[in-house]
Amino acid sequence: MYFKSAWEGNNSWHLYLIGFLLSMGGYLIGQIPLTLLLVYKVYSNTHLGPDDITAFQENMNFQKFGISTNVGFYL
């Protein structure tokens, strides 16, 4: 019964494309606050540099940037 109703629904290819694009757009918009905070922390602290950003991509240690782990989890 479930599979039969799925075949009868509105499931054209452009709806899947719209769903995929909305998901990717939401992901990208969700990354903006974390990126802005990291850029602010790097420019406000002179002892942080590009190597620290590279290390952060491998191991997300928020303490190095002076960010609480709870705030990092939220962002």
PQR file with spaces between the fields and no chain letter, atoms N, CA, C, O and H, PARSE charges and radii, in Angstrom:
ATOM       1  N    MET     1       0.816   -1.181    0.000 -0.4000 1.5000
ATOM       2  CA   MET     1       0.000    0.000    0.000 -0.0000 2.0000
ATOM       3  C    MET     1       0.870    1.258    0.000  0.5500 1.7000
ATOM       4  O    MET     1       0.594    2.204   -0.738 -0.5500 1.4000
ATOM       5  N    TYR     2       1.918    1.271    0.825 -0.4000 1.5000
ATOM       6  CA   TYR     2       2.796    2.445    0.886 -0.0000 2.0000
ATOM       7  C    TYR     2       3.505    2.668   -0.445  0.5500 1.7000
ATOM       8  O    TYR     2       3.576    3.797   -0.930 -0.5500 1.4000
ATOM       9  H    TYR     2       2.142    0.503    1.425  0.4000 1.0000
ATOM      10  N    PHE     3       4.021    1.612   -1.027 -0.4000 1.5000
ATOM      11  CA   PHE     3       4.751    1.750   -2.286 -0.0000 2.0000
ATOM      12  C    PHE     3       3.818    2.149   -3.428  0.5500 1.7000
ATOM      13  O    PHE     3       4.215    2.890   -4.327 -0.5500 1.4000
ATOM      14  H    PHE     3       3.963    0.695   -0.633  0.4000 1.0000
ATOM      15  N    LYS     4       2.597    1.665   -3.390 -0.4000 1.5000
ATOM      16  CA   LYS     4       1.636    2.018   -4.422 -0.0000 2.0000
ATOM      17  C    LYS     4       1.299    3.508   -4.360  0.5500 1.7000
ATOM      18  O    LYS     4       1.182    4.157   -5.400 -0.5500 1.4000
ATOM      19  H    LYS     4       2.275    1.063   -2.659  0.4000 1.0000
ATOM      20  N    SER     5       1.143    4.049   -3.167 -0.4000 1.5000
ATOM      21  CA   SER     5       0.844    5.472   -3.033 -0.0000 2.0000
ATOM      22  C    SER     5       2.047    6.333   -3.414  0.5500 1.7000
ATOM      23  O    SER     5       1.872    7.471   -3.848 -0.5500 1.4000
ATOM      24  H    SER     5       1.237    3.521   -2.323  0.4000 1.0000
ATOM      25  N    ALA     6       3.258    5.813   -3.260 -0.4000 1.5000
ATOM      26  CA   ALA     6       4.445    6.563   -3.661 -0.0000 2.0000
ATOM      27  C    ALA     6       4.514    6.711   -5.178  0.5500 1.7000
ATOM      28  O    ALA     6       4.956    7.744   -5.681 -0.5500 1.4000
ATOM      29  H    ALA     6       3.400    4.888   -2.907  0.4000 1.0000
ATOM      30  N    TRP     7       4.083    5.696   -5.904 -0.4000 1.5000
ATOM      31  CA   TRP     7       4.086    5.778   -7.359 -0.0000 2.0000
ATOM      32  C    TRP     7       3.048    6.769   -7.870  0.5500 1.7000
ATOM      33  O    TRP     7       3.213    7.332   -8.952 -0.5500 1.4000
ATOM      34  H    TRP     7       3.724    4.857   -5.496  0.4000 1.0000
ATOM      35  N    GLU     8       1.999    6.984   -7.121 -0.4000 1.5000
ATOM      36  CA   GLU     8       0.931    7.873   -7.550 -0.0000 2.0000
ATOM      37  C    GLU     8       1.187    9.330   -7.163  0.5500 1.7000
ATOM      38  O    GLU     8       0.456   10.210   -7.618 -0.5500 1.4000
ATOM      39  H    GLU     8       1.865    6.526   -6.242  0.4000 1.0000
ATOM      40  N    GLY     9       2.192    9.610   -6.347 -0.4000 1.5000
ATOM      41  CA   GLY     9       2.451   10.962   -5.859 -0.0000 2.0000
ATOM      42  C    GLY     9       3.130   11.849   -6.880  0.5500 1.7000
ATOM      43  O    GLY     9       3.414   11.427   -8.001 -0.5500 1.4000
ATOM      44  H    GLY     9       2.785    8.895   -5.978  0.4000 1.0000
ATOM      45  N    ASN    10       3.383   13.060   -6.485 -0.4000 1.5000
ATOM      46  CA   ASN    10       4.064   14.033   -7.345 -0.0000 2.0000
ATOM      47  C    ASN    10       5.567   13.893   -7.110  0.5500 1.7000
ATOM      48  O    ASN    10       6.104   14.488   -6.176 -0.5500 1.4000
ATOM      49  H    ASN    10       3.152   13.403   -5.574  0.4000 1.0000
ATOM      50  N    ASN    11       6.237   13.126   -7.933 -0.4000 1.5000
ATOM      51  CA   ASN    11       7.652   12.831   -7.733 -0.0000 2.0000
ATOM      52  C    ASN    11       8.458   13.015   -9.017  0.5500 1.7000
ATOM      53  O    ASN    11       9.211   12.128   -9.420 -0.5500 1.4000
ATOM      54  H    ASN    11       5.801   12.643   -8.692  0.4000 1.0000
ATOM      55  N    SER    12       8.293   14.160   -9.647 -0.4000 1.5000
ATOM      56  CA   SER    12       9.060   14.428  -10.860 -0.0000 2.0000
ATOM      57  C    SER    12      10.485   14.869  -10.501  0.5500 1.7000
ATOM      58  O    SER    12      10.755   15.243   -9.360 -0.5500 1.4000
ATOM      59  H    SER    12       7.681   14.880   -9.319  0.4000 1.0000
ATOM      60  N    TRP    13      11.373   14.823  -11.461 -0.4000 1.5000
ATOM      61  CA   TRP    13      12.802   15.030  -11.210 -0.0000 2.0000
ATOM      62  C    TRP    13      13.102   16.438  -10.726  0.5500 1.7000
ATOM      63  O    TRP    13      14.029   16.618   -9.937 -0.5500 1.4000
ATOM      64  H    TRP    13      11.154   14.519  -12.388  0.4000 1.0000
ATOM      65  N    HIS    14      12.360   17.437  -11.164 -0.4000 1.5000
ATOM      66  CA   HIS    14      12.677   18.802  -10.759 -0.0000 2.0000
ATOM      67  C    HIS    14      12.375   19.038   -9.279  0.5500 1.7000
ATOM      68  O    HIS    14      12.993   19.908   -8.665 -0.5500 1.4000
ATOM      69  H    HIS    14      11.607   17.291  -11.805  0.4000 1.0000
ATOM      70  N    LEU    15      11.445   18.290   -8.694 -0.4000 1.5000
ATOM      71  CA   LEU    15      11.196   18.417   -7.259 -0.0000 2.0000
ATOM      72  C    LEU    15      12.373   17.863   -6.451  0.5500 1.7000
ATOM      73  O    LEU    15      12.706   18.399   -5.393 -0.5500 1.4000
ATOM      74  H    LEU    15      10.943   17.583   -9.193  0.4000 1.0000
ATOM      75  N    TYR    16      12.993   16.810   -6.938 -0.4000 1.5000
ATOM      76  CA   TYR    16      14.190   16.289   -6.281 -0.0000 2.0000
ATOM      77  C    TYR    16      15.343   17.286   -6.386  0.5500 1.7000
ATOM      78  O    TYR    16      16.102   17.472   -5.435 -0.5500 1.4000
ATOM      79  H    TYR    16      12.723   16.375   -7.797  0.4000 1.0000
ATOM      80  N    LEU    17      15.466   17.922   -7.545 -0.4000 1.5000
ATOM      81  CA   LEU    17      16.508   18.927   -7.734 -0.0000 2.0000
ATOM      82  C    LEU    17      16.292   20.116   -6.796  0.5500 1.7000
ATOM      83  O    LEU    17      17.248   20.613   -6.200 -0.5500 1.4000
ATOM      84  H    LEU    17      14.849   17.771   -8.318  0.4000 1.0000
ATOM      85  N    ILE    18      15.065   20.571   -6.662 -0.4000 1.5000
ATOM      86  CA   ILE    18      14.760   21.685   -5.760 -0.0000 2.0000
ATOM      87  C    ILE    18      15.067   21.291   -4.315  0.5500 1.7000
ATOM      88  O    ILE    18      15.633   22.086   -3.564 -0.5500 1.4000
ATOM      89  H    ILE    18      14.288   20.167   -7.146  0.4000 1.0000
ATOM      90  N    GLY    19      14.705   20.099   -3.930 -0.4000 1.5000
ATOM      91  CA   GLY    19      15.000   19.623   -2.572 -0.0000 2.0000
ATOM      92  C    GLY    19      16.491   19.555   -2.302  0.5500 1.7000
ATOM      93  O    GLY    19      16.951   19.934   -1.226 -0.5500 1.4000
ATOM      94  H    GLY    19      14.245   19.453   -4.540  0.4000 1.0000
ATOM      95  N    PHE    20      17.242   19.075   -3.272 -0.4000 1.5000
ATOM      96  CA   PHE    20      18.697   19.002   -3.124 -0.0000 2.0000
ATOM      97  C    PHE    20      19.301   20.394   -3.004  0.5500 1.7000
ATOM      98  O    PHE    20      20.153   20.627   -2.147 -0.5500 1.4000
ATOM      99  H    PHE    20      16.868   18.767   -4.147  0.4000 1.0000
ATOM     100  N    LEU    21      18.869   21.326   -3.858 -0.4000 1.5000
ATOM     101  CA   LEU    21      19.403   22.688   -3.821 -0.0000 2.0000
ATOM     102  C    LEU    21      19.036   23.403   -2.519  0.5500 1.7000
ATOM     103  O    LEU    21      19.846   24.159   -1.983 -0.5500 1.4000
ATOM     104  H    LEU    21      18.178   21.137   -4.555  0.4000 1.0000
ATOM     105  N    LEU    22      17.842   23.178   -2.012 -0.4000 1.5000
ATOM     106  CA   LEU    22      17.461   23.768   -0.728 -0.0000 2.0000
ATOM     107  C    LEU    22      18.305   23.207    0.413  0.5500 1.7000
ATOM     108  O    LEU    22      18.684   23.942    1.325 -0.5500 1.4000
ATOM     109  H    LEU    22      17.184   22.564   -2.447  0.4000 1.0000
ATOM     110  N    SER    23      18.599   21.921    0.363 -0.4000 1.5000
ATOM     111  CA   SER    23      19.441   21.317    1.404 -0.0000 2.0000
ATOM     112  C    SER    23      20.856   21.885    1.365  0.5500 1.7000
ATOM     113  O    SER    23      21.420   22.216    2.408 -0.5500 1.4000
ATOM     114  H    SER    23      18.291   21.325   -0.378  0.4000 1.0000
ATOM     115  N    MET    24      21.428   22.000    0.178 -0.4000 1.5000
ATOM     116  CA   MET    24      22.777   22.550    0.056 -0.0000 2.0000
ATOM     117  C    MET    24      22.803   24.027    0.438  0.5500 1.7000
ATOM     118  O    MET    24      23.759   24.481    1.068 -0.5500 1.4000
ATOM     119  H    MET    24      20.969   21.732   -0.669  0.4000 1.0000
ATOM     120  N    GLY    25      21.782   24.773    0.072 -0.4000 1.5000
ATOM     121  CA   GLY    25      21.700   26.181    0.442 -0.0000 2.0000
ATOM     122  C    GLY    25      21.603   26.355    1.947  0.5500 1.7000
ATOM     123  O    GLY    25      22.243   27.242    2.511 -0.5500 1.4000
ATOM     124  H    GLY    25      21.006   24.403   -0.439  0.4000 1.0000
ATOM     125  N    GLY    26      20.815   25.522    2.599 -0.4000 1.5000
ATOM     126  CA   GLY    26      20.715   25.568    4.057 -0.0000 2.0000
ATOM     127  C    GLY    26      22.033   25.236    4.729  0.5500 1.7000
ATOM     128  O    GLY    26      22.391   25.841    5.740 -0.5500 1.4000
ATOM     129  H    GLY    26      20.295   24.801    2.140  0.4000 1.0000
ATOM     130  N    TYR    27      22.752   24.277    4.172 -0.4000 1.5000
ATOM     131  CA   TYR    27      24.059   23.915    4.709 -0.0000 2.0000
ATOM     132  C    TYR    27      25.034   25.087    4.600  0.5500 1.7000
ATOM     133  O    TYR    27      25.754   25.395    5.551 -0.5500 1.4000
ATOM     134  H    TYR    27      22.461   23.785    3.351  0.4000 1.0000
ATOM     135  N    LEU    28      25.053   25.731    3.445 -0.4000 1.5000
ATOM     136  CA   LEU    28      25.972   26.853    3.237 -0.0000 2.0000
ATOM     137  C    LEU    28      25.605   28.051    4.107  0.5500 1.7000
ATOM     138  O    LEU    28      26.489   28.697    4.669 -0.5500 1.4000
ATOM     139  H    LEU    28      24.469   25.480    2.673  0.4000 1.0000
ATOM     140  N    ILE    29      24.331   28.349    4.224 -0.4000 1.5000
ATOM     141  CA   ILE    29      23.904   29.456    5.079 -0.0000 2.0000
ATOM     142  C    ILE    29      24.218   29.153    6.544  0.5500 1.7000
ATOM     143  O    ILE    29      24.546   30.061    7.307 -0.5500 1.4000
ATOM     144  H    ILE    29      23.614   27.824    3.767  0.4000 1.0000
ATOM     145  N    GLY    30      24.122   27.897    6.935 -0.4000 1.5000
ATOM     146  CA   GLY    30      24.426   27.508    8.311 -0.0000 2.0000
ATOM     147  C    GLY    30      25.897   27.646    8.661  0.5500 1.7000
ATOM     148  O    GLY    30      26.234   27.758    9.840 -0.5500 1.4000
ATOM     149  H    GLY    30      23.856   27.159    6.315  0.4000 1.0000
ATOM     150  N    GLN    31      26.786   27.641    7.672 -0.4000 1.5000
ATOM     151  CA   GLN    31      28.213   27.771    7.922 -0.0000 2.0000
ATOM     152  C    GLN    31      28.663   29.215    8.101  0.5500 1.7000
ATOM     153  O    GLN    31      29.773   29.456    8.576 -0.5500 1.4000
ATOM     154  H    GLN    31      26.513   27.550    6.715  0.4000 1.0000
ATOM     155  N    ILE    32      27.831   30.174    7.732 -0.4000 1.5000
ATOM     156  CA   ILE    32      28.223   31.584    7.778 -0.0000 2.0000
ATOM     157  C    ILE    32      28.554   32.067    9.189  0.5500 1.7000
ATOM     158  O    ILE    32      29.586   32.718    9.353 -0.5500 1.4000
ATOM     159  H    ILE    32      26.930   29.978    7.346  0.4000 1.0000
ATOM     160  N    PRO    33      27.743   31.791   10.229 -0.5600 1.5000
ATOM     161  CA   PRO    33      28.095   32.299   11.560  0.2800 2.0000
ATOM     162  C    PRO    33      29.432   31.768   12.088  0.5500 1.7000
ATOM     163  O    PRO    33      30.209   32.525   12.670 -0.5500 1.4000
ATOM     164  N    LEU    34      29.703   30.486   11.892 -0.4000 1.5000
ATOM     165  CA   LEU    34      30.975   29.916   12.347 -0.0000 2.0000
ATOM     166  C    LEU    34      32.140   30.531   11.594  0.5500 1.7000
ATOM     167  O    LEU    34      33.165   30.851   12.197 -0.5500 1.4000
ATOM     168  H    LEU    34      29.072   29.871   11.419  0.4000 1.0000
ATOM     169  N    THR    35      32.001   30.701   10.297 -0.4000 1.5000
ATOM     170  CA   THR    35      33.069   31.296    9.493 -0.0000 2.0000
ATOM     171  C    THR    35      33.342   32.731    9.921  0.5500 1.7000
ATOM     172  O    THR    35      34.499   33.129   10.057 -0.5500 1.4000
ATOM     173  H    THR    35      31.169   30.441    9.807  0.4000 1.0000
ATOM     174  N    LEU    36      32.292   33.508   10.134 -0.4000 1.5000
ATOM     175  CA   LEU    36      32.477   34.898   10.567 -0.0000 2.0000
ATOM     176  C    LEU    36      33.153   34.982   11.927  0.5500 1.7000
ATOM     177  O    LEU    36      34.012   35.837   12.141 -0.5500 1.4000
ATOM     178  H    LEU    36      31.352   33.185   10.024  0.4000 1.0000
ATOM     179  N    LEU    37      32.774   34.103   12.846 -0.4000 1.5000
ATOM     180  CA   LEU    37      33.404   34.106   14.171 -0.0000 2.0000
ATOM     181  C    LEU    37      34.874   33.727   14.084  0.5500 1.7000
ATOM     182  O    LEU    37      35.706   34.339   14.753 -0.5500 1.4000
ATOM     183  H    LEU    37      32.076   33.408   12.672  0.4000 1.0000
ATOM     184  N    LEU    38      35.207   32.733   13.277 -0.4000 1.5000
ATOM     185  CA   LEU    38      36.605   32.331   13.135 -0.0000 2.0000
ATOM     186  C    LEU    38      37.439   33.429   12.482  0.5500 1.7000
ATOM     187  O    LEU    38      38.574   33.671   12.892 -0.5500 1.4000
ATOM     188  H    LEU    38      34.531   32.236   12.733  0.4000 1.0000
ATOM     189  N    VAL    39      36.887   34.093   11.471 -0.4000 1.5000
ATOM     190  CA   VAL    39      37.613   35.186   10.819 -0.0000 2.0000
ATOM     191  C    VAL    39      37.846   36.315   11.818  0.5500 1.7000
ATOM     192  O    VAL    39      38.933   36.891   11.867 -0.5500 1.4000
ATOM     193  H    VAL    39      35.965   33.897   11.138  0.4000 1.0000
ATOM     194  N    TYR    40      36.836   36.627   12.607 -0.4000 1.5000
ATOM     195  CA   TYR    40      36.991   37.672   13.630 -0.0000 2.0000
ATOM     196  C    TYR    40      38.070   37.305   14.642  0.5500 1.7000
ATOM     197  O    TYR    40      38.898   38.143   14.999 -0.5500 1.4000
ATOM     198  H    TYR    40      35.953   36.158   12.567  0.4000 1.0000
ATOM     199  N    LYS    41      38.064   36.075   15.099 -0.4000 1.5000
ATOM     200  CA   LYS    41      39.059   35.633   16.093 -0.0000 2.0000
ATOM     201  C    LYS    41      40.471   35.660   15.515  0.5500 1.7000
ATOM     202  O    LYS    41      41.414   36.033   16.213 -0.5500 1.4000
ATOM     203  H    LYS    41      37.392   35.394   14.809  0.4000 1.0000
ATOM     204  N    VAL    42      40.629   35.270   14.253 -0.4000 1.5000
ATOM     205  CA   VAL    42      41.963   35.258   13.647 -0.0000 2.0000
ATOM     206  C    VAL    42      42.480   36.683   13.478  0.5500 1.7000
ATOM     207  O    VAL    42      43.650   36.951   13.750 -0.5500 1.4000
ATOM     208  H    VAL    42      39.863   34.967   13.686  0.4000 1.0000
ATOM     209  N    TYR    43      41.621   37.598   13.034 -0.4000 1.5000
ATOM     210  CA   TYR    43      42.077   38.972   12.824 -0.0000 2.0000
ATOM     211  C    TYR    43      42.236   39.748   14.125  0.5500 1.7000
ATOM     212  O    TYR    43      43.008   40.706   14.169 -0.5500 1.4000
ATOM     213  H    TYR    43      40.671   37.380   12.813  0.4000 1.0000
ATOM     214  N    SER    44      41.534   39.368   15.176 -0.4000 1.5000
ATOM     215  CA   SER    44      41.665   40.081   16.441 -0.0000 2.0000
ATOM     216  C    SER    44      42.849   39.568   17.268  0.5500 1.7000
ATOM     217  O    SER    44      43.345   40.290   18.132 -0.5500 1.4000
ATOM     218  H    SER    44      40.907   38.590   15.140  0.4000 1.0000
ATOM     219  N    ASN    45      43.306   38.350   17.024 -0.4000 1.5000
ATOM     220  CA   ASN    45      44.457   37.785   17.736 -0.0000 2.0000
ATOM     221  C    ASN    45      45.642   37.718   16.779  0.5500 1.7000
ATOM     222  O    ASN    45      45.575   37.060   15.741 -0.5500 1.4000
ATOM     223  H    ASN    45      42.902   37.763   16.322  0.4000 1.0000
ATOM     224  N    THR    46      46.710   38.392   17.129 -0.4000 1.5000
ATOM     225  CA   THR    46      47.873   38.430   16.242 -0.0000 2.0000
ATOM     226  C    THR    46      48.664   37.124   16.253  0.5500 1.7000
ATOM     227  O    THR    46      49.415   36.853   15.315 -0.5500 1.4000
ATOM     228  H    THR    46      46.765   38.927   17.972  0.4000 1.0000
ATOM     229  N    HIS    47      48.509   36.315   17.295 -0.4000 1.5000
ATOM     230  CA   HIS    47      49.286   35.072   17.354 -0.0000 2.0000
ATOM     231  C    HIS    47      48.623   33.924   16.591  0.5500 1.7000
ATOM     232  O    HIS    47      49.202   32.840   16.514 -0.5500 1.4000
ATOM     233  H    HIS    47      47.900   36.535   18.056  0.4000 1.0000
ATOM     234  N    LEU    48      47.439   34.122   16.028 -0.4000 1.5000
ATOM     235  CA   LEU    48      46.788   33.102   15.216 -0.0000 2.0000
ATOM     236  C    LEU    48      47.048   33.380   13.742  0.5500 1.7000
ATOM     237  O    LEU    48      47.053   34.531   13.307 -0.5500 1.4000
ATOM     238  H    LEU    48      46.968   35.003   16.091  0.4000 1.0000
ATOM     239  N    GLY    49      47.263   32.321   12.985 -0.4000 1.5000
ATOM     240  CA   GLY    49      47.562   32.492   11.564 -0.0000 2.0000
ATOM     241  C    GLY    49      46.888   31.446   10.705  0.5500 1.7000
ATOM     242  O    GLY    49      46.044   30.693   11.192 -0.5500 1.4000
ATOM     243  H    GLY    49      47.259   31.385   13.338  0.4000 1.0000
ATOM     244  N    PRO    50      47.247   31.389    9.439 -0.5600 1.5000
ATOM     245  CA   PRO    50      46.637   30.424    8.513  0.2800 2.0000
ATOM     246  C    PRO    50      46.900   28.967    8.895  0.5500 1.7000
ATOM     247  O    PRO    50      46.088   28.088    8.607 -0.5500 1.4000
ATOM     248  N    ASP    51      48.033   28.720    9.540 -0.4000 1.5000
ATOM     249  CA   ASP    51      48.330   27.349    9.963 -0.0000 2.0000
ATOM     250  C    ASP    51      47.336   26.876   11.018  0.5500 1.7000
ATOM     251  O    ASP    51      46.987   25.697   11.065 -0.5500 1.4000
ATOM     252  H    ASP    51      48.693   29.434    9.774  0.4000 1.0000
ATOM     253  N    ASP    52      46.884   27.792   11.857 -0.4000 1.5000
ATOM     254  CA   ASP    52      45.905   27.432   12.874 -0.0000 2.0000
ATOM     255  C    ASP    52      44.550   27.093   12.249  0.5500 1.7000
ATOM     256  O    ASP    52      43.842   26.213   12.739 -0.5500 1.4000
ATOM     257  H    ASP    52      47.167   28.750   11.820  0.4000 1.0000
ATOM     258  N    ILE    53      44.199   27.776   11.190 -0.4000 1.5000
ATOM     259  CA   ILE    53      42.947   27.461   10.480 -0.0000 2.0000
ATOM     260  C    ILE    53      43.039   26.079    9.851  0.5500 1.7000
ATOM     261  O    ILE    53      42.079   25.310    9.896 -0.5500 1.4000
ATOM     262  H    ILE    53      44.774   28.491   10.792  0.4000 1.0000
ATOM     263  N    THR    54      44.185   25.761    9.266 -0.4000 1.5000
ATOM     264  CA   THR    54      44.378   24.444    8.662 -0.0000 2.0000
ATOM     265  C    THR    54      44.304   23.355    9.728  0.5500 1.7000
ATOM     266  O    THR    54      43.697   22.307    9.506 -0.5500 1.4000
ATOM     267  H    THR    54      44.965   26.387    9.229  0.4000 1.0000
ATOM     268  N    ALA    55      44.916   23.597   10.872 -0.4000 1.5000
ATOM     269  CA   ALA    55      44.857   22.629   11.964 -0.0000 2.0000
ATOM     270  C    ALA    55      43.434   22.496   12.491  0.5500 1.7000
ATOM     271  O    ALA    55      43.019   21.410   12.898 -0.5500 1.4000
ATOM     272  H    ALA    55      45.409   24.448   11.051  0.4000 1.0000
ATOM     273  N    PHE    56      42.689   23.591   12.485 -0.4000 1.5000
ATOM     274  CA   PHE    56      41.300   23.557   12.954 -0.0000 2.0000
ATOM     275  C    PHE    56      40.425   22.707   12.028  0.5500 1.7000
ATOM     276  O    PHE    56      39.490   22.055   12.493 -0.5500 1.4000
ATOM     277  H    PHE    56      43.025   24.473   12.154  0.4000 1.0000
ATOM     278  N    GLN    57      40.716   22.708   10.738 -0.4000 1.5000
ATOM     279  CA   GLN    57      39.941   21.899    9.805 -0.0000 2.0000
ATOM     280  C    GLN    57      40.144   20.414   10.060  0.5500 1.7000
ATOM     281  O    GLN    57      39.240   19.615    9.814 -0.5500 1.4000
ATOM     282  H    GLN    57      41.476   23.237   10.361  0.4000 1.0000
ATOM     283  N    GLU    58      41.301   20.042   10.543 -0.4000 1.5000
ATOM     284  CA   GLU    58      41.567   18.635   10.824 -0.0000 2.0000
ATOM     285  C    GLU    58      41.037   18.220   12.188  0.5500 1.7000
ATOM     286  O    GLU    58      40.492   17.127   12.337 -0.5500 1.4000
ATOM     287  H    GLU    58      42.034   20.691   10.742  0.4000 1.0000
ATOM     288  N    ASN    59      41.194   19.092   13.190 -0.4000 1.5000
ATOM     289  CA   ASN    59      40.765   18.810   14.551 -0.0000 2.0000
ATOM     290  C    ASN    59      40.066   20.058   15.073  0.5500 1.7000
ATOM     291  O    ASN    59      40.726   21.058   15.357 -0.5500 1.4000
ATOM     292  H    ASN    59      41.637   19.980   13.068  0.4000 1.0000
ATOM     293  N    MET    60      38.761   20.020   15.202 -0.4000 1.5000
ATOM     294  CA   MET    60      37.986   21.205   15.562 -0.0000 2.0000
ATOM     295  C    MET    60      38.156   21.531   17.046  0.5500 1.7000
ATOM     296  O    MET    60      37.271   21.264   17.860 -0.5500 1.4000
ATOM     297  H    MET    60      38.225   19.208   14.971  0.4000 1.0000
ATOM     298  N    ASN    61      39.308   22.114   17.381 -0.4000 1.5000
ATOM     299  CA   ASN    61      39.609   22.524   18.745 -0.0000 2.0000
ATOM     300  C    ASN    61      39.245   23.994   18.900  0.5500 1.7000
ATOM     301  O    ASN    61      40.024   24.869   18.523 -0.5500 1.4000
ATOM     302  H    ASN    61      40.026   22.331   16.720  0.4000 1.0000
ATOM     303  N    PHE    62      38.079   24.269   19.446 -0.4000 1.5000
ATOM     304  CA   PHE    62      37.607   25.641   19.593 -0.0000 2.0000
ATOM     305  C    PHE    62      38.365   26.397   20.671  0.5500 1.7000
ATOM     306  O    PHE    62      38.402   27.627   20.647 -0.5500 1.4000
ATOM     307  H    PHE    62      37.446   23.558   19.752  0.4000 1.0000
ATOM     308  N    GLN    63      38.969   25.690   21.611 -0.4000 1.5000
ATOM     309  CA   GLN    63      39.691   26.336   22.704 -0.0000 2.0000
ATOM     310  C    GLN    63      40.882   27.139   22.197  0.5500 1.7000
ATOM     311  O    GLN    63      41.262   28.135   22.814 -0.5500 1.4000
ATOM     312  H    GLN    63      38.939   24.690   21.630  0.4000 1.0000
ATOM     313  N    LYS    64      41.462   26.729   21.107 -0.4000 1.5000
ATOM     314  CA   LYS    64      42.603   27.438   20.538 -0.0000 2.0000
ATOM     315  C    LYS    64      42.233   28.851   20.102  0.5500 1.7000
ATOM     316  O    LYS    64      43.069   29.754   20.117 -0.5500 1.4000
ATOM     317  H    LYS    64      41.153   25.920   20.606  0.4000 1.0000
ATOM     318  N    PHE    65      40.967   29.034   19.711 -0.4000 1.5000
ATOM     319  CA   PHE    65      40.482   30.339   19.275 -0.0000 2.0000
ATOM     320  C    PHE    65      39.780   31.100   20.396  0.5500 1.7000
ATOM     321  O    PHE    65      39.295   32.210   20.178 -0.5500 1.4000
ATOM     322  H    PHE    65      40.287   28.300   19.699  0.4000 1.0000
ATOM     323  N    GLY    66      39.720   30.522   21.581 -0.4000 1.5000
ATOM     324  CA   GLY    66      39.047   31.168   22.702 -0.0000 2.0000
ATOM     325  C    GLY    66      37.534   31.080   22.603  0.5500 1.7000
ATOM     326  O    GLY    66      36.823   31.955   23.098 -0.5500 1.4000
ATOM     327  H    GLY    66      40.114   29.620   21.759  0.4000 1.0000
ATOM     328  N    ILE    67      37.044   30.037   21.971 -0.4000 1.5000
ATOM     329  CA   ILE    67      35.605   29.828   21.815 -0.0000 2.0000
ATOM     330  C    ILE    67      35.205   28.657   22.693  0.5500 1.7000
ATOM     331  O    ILE    67      35.856   27.612   22.687 -0.5500 1.4000
ATOM     332  H    ILE    67      37.621   29.326   21.569  0.4000 1.0000
ATOM     333  N    SER    68      34.132   28.836   23.445 -0.4000 1.5000
ATOM     334  CA   SER    68      33.624   27.749   24.278 -0.0000 2.0000
ATOM     335  C    SER    68      33.193   26.589   23.385  0.5500 1.7000
ATOM     336  O    SER    68      32.721   26.802   22.268 -0.5500 1.4000
ATOM     337  H    SER    68      33.602   29.684   23.450  0.4000 1.0000
ATOM     338  N    THR    69      33.357   25.367   23.877 -0.4000 1.5000
ATOM     339  CA   THR    69      32.972   24.207   23.088 -0.0000 2.0000
ATOM     340  C    THR    69      31.456   24.166   22.885  0.5500 1.7000
ATOM     341  O    THR    69      30.991   23.671   21.858 -0.5500 1.4000
ATOM     342  H    THR    69      33.740   25.194   24.784  0.4000 1.0000
ATOM     343  N    ASN    70      30.692   24.669   23.827 -0.4000 1.5000
ATOM     344  CA   ASN    70      29.230   24.708   23.653 -0.0000 2.0000
ATOM     345  C    ASN    70      28.833   25.681   22.550  0.5500 1.7000
ATOM     346  O    ASN    70      27.941   25.386   21.755 -0.5500 1.4000
ATOM     347  H    ASN    70      31.069   25.072   24.660  0.4000 1.0000
ATOM     348  N    VAL    71      29.491   26.842   22.496 -0.4000 1.5000
ATOM     349  CA   VAL    71      29.214   27.809   21.436 -0.0000 2.0000
ATOM     350  C    VAL    71      29.639   27.230   20.096  0.5500 1.7000
ATOM     351  O    VAL    71      28.931   27.395   19.102 -0.5500 1.4000
ATOM     352  H    VAL    71      30.215   27.081   23.142  0.4000 1.0000
ATOM     353  N    GLY    72      30.775   26.557   20.050 -0.4000 1.5000
ATOM     354  CA   GLY    72      31.232   25.913   18.815 -0.0000 2.0000
ATOM     355  C    GLY    72      30.280   24.837   18.351  0.5500 1.7000
ATOM     356  O    GLY    72      30.044   24.687   17.152 -0.5500 1.4000
ATOM     357  H    GLY    72      31.350   26.423   20.857  0.4000 1.0000
ATOM     358  N    PHE    73      29.727   24.082   19.292 -0.4000 1.5000
ATOM     359  CA   PHE    73      28.753   23.066   18.931 -0.0000 2.0000
ATOM     360  C    PHE    73      27.485   23.710   18.387  0.5500 1.7000
ATOM     361  O    PHE    73      26.893   23.207   17.432 -0.5500 1.4000
ATOM     362  H    PHE    73      29.919   24.204   20.266  0.4000 1.0000
ATOM     363  N    TYR    74      27.072   24.800   18.978 -0.4000 1.5000
ATOM     364  CA   TYR    74      25.874   25.500   18.519 -0.0000 2.0000
ATOM     365  C    TYR    74      26.059   26.050   17.105  0.5500 1.7000
ATOM     366  O    TYR    74      25.158   25.960   16.270 -0.5500 1.4000
ATOM     367  H    TYR    74      27.552   25.208   19.754  0.4000 1.0000
ATOM     368  N    LEU    75      27.233   26.617   16.848 -0.4000 1.5000
ATOM     369  CA   LEU    75      27.498   27.190   15.539 -0.0000 2.0000
ATOM     370  C    LEU    75      27.704   26.102   14.512  0.5500 1.7000
ATOM     371  O    LEU    75      27.941   26.396   13.340 -0.5500 1.4000
ATOM     372  H    LEU    75      27.965   26.689   17.525  0.4000 1.0000
